[in-house]
Amino acid sequence: YIKIFDSNTLKKVHEFQIHCGNCFCVDISRDSKYIATGGADSMITIIDLNNLIQKYGLIPFETSVNCVSFNYNNKLIASSSDDHFIDISYIDNKSVNQVHRINTKSSIHSLRWHPTKHMLAYAGQPY
């Protein structure tokens, strides 16, 4: 389940059952319009927070999604799994499309975009 709470009152605003299994990661876009989640079902889901609906779903991996991260202008989302690559997808008002793939030598369990630049840091297991 994904549960969304109001930060002022700590009351639950909405609850989603999105993934067919555990949800392992979540990120909120810098403009607070979207939430991205990744789960055991190898799916990344992007939720529209204004309408509280699932807007996009993509399955770039064969294994569980470990990390998701929006870039500073919310146009790119980076994600990783145990599949030894990082997926970078472009988000527009109509779709999400893969634009780049970074091959890695190990599973990636942490990644984050720089807050103001097109720079991505990631960490994984030693190989």
Secondary structure as the mmCIF struct_conf table of DSSP 4:
data_model
#
loop_
_struct_conf.conf_type_id
_struct_conf.id
_struct_conf.beg_label_comp_id
_struct_conf.beg_label_asym_id
_struct_conf.beg_label_seq_id
_struct_conf.end_label_comp_id
_struct_conf.end_label_asym_id
_struct_conf.end_label_seq_id
STRN STRN1 ILE A 2 PHE A 5
TURN_TY1_P TURN_TY1_P1 SER A 7 THR A 9
STRN STRN2 LYS A 12 PHE A 16
BEND BEND1 HIS A 19 GLY A 21
STRN STRN3 CYS A 23 ILE A 28
TURN_TY1_P TURN_TY1_P2 ARG A 30 ASP A 31
BEND BEND2 SER A 32 LYS A 33
STRN STRN4 TYR A 34 GLY A 39
TURN_TY1_P TURN_TY1_P3 ALA A 40 ASP A 41
BEND BEND3 SER A 42 SER A 42
STRN STRN5 ILE A 44 ASP A 48
TURN_TY1_P TURN_TY1_P4 LEU A 49 LEU A 52
STRN STRN6 ILE A 53 LEU A 58
BEND BEND4 GLU A 62 THR A 63
STRN STRN7 VAL A 65 PHE A 70
TURN_TY1_P TURN_TY1_P5 TYR A 72 ASN A 73
BEND BEND5 ASN A 74 LYS A 75
STRN STRN8 LEU A 76 SER A 81
BEND BEND6 ASP A 82 HIS A 84
STRN STRN9 PHE A 85 ILE A 91
BEND BEND7 ASN A 93 LYS A 94
STRN STRN10 VAL A 96 ASN A 103
BEND BEND8 LYS A 105 SER A 106
STRN STRN11 ILE A 108 TRP A 113
BEND BEND9 PRO A 115 HIS A 118
STRN STRN12 LEU A 120 GLY A 124
#
